[in-house]
Amino acid sequence: MNDQKIMENLLLTTKGACDLYLHGAIESATQNVNAAFDQALDQSLCMQDGIYQQMAQQGWYPSEQATQQQLDKVKNKFASQQ
């Protein structure tokens, strides 16, 4: 398994953990449980960002800027639904 595949797996796993922690925070019944999930989510989001930044530096996770036209299209779509 090469480095890129390892990083992709780490990113997917971390995103999955973020999803679980988010739902745990939303569904938690007490402040203590909510705080624990919230802290875990924050740490996982920081980890996810670090993994993404390393992948982007290697060219393994390219991103592109959205055009103003694309932004306006999405904005109008959601504005018309309200």
C-alpha positions, 0 to 999 in steps of 0.5 A, a space after each residue: 500500500 502506498 503513502 497516498 492510499 494510506 492517507 486516503 484511508 486515514 482521511 476517510 476514517 477521520 471523516 467517519 469519526 467526525 460524523 459519529 462524534 457530531 451525531 453523539 453531540 447532537 443526541 447527547 442527553 447531558 451537558 457532560 456527555 455533550 462536552 465529551 463528544 464536542 471535544 472529540 469532534 473538535 480534535 477529530 476536525 483538527 486531525 482531518 484538516 491536517 491530513 487534508 493539508 498534507 494530501 493537498 501539498 502532495 497533490 493527492 487532493 486537488 481542489 479548484 475555486 468555484 466561479 462566481 457563476 457557480 456560487 450564484 447558481 447555488 445561492 439562488 437555488 437555496 434562496 428560492 426554497 425558502 
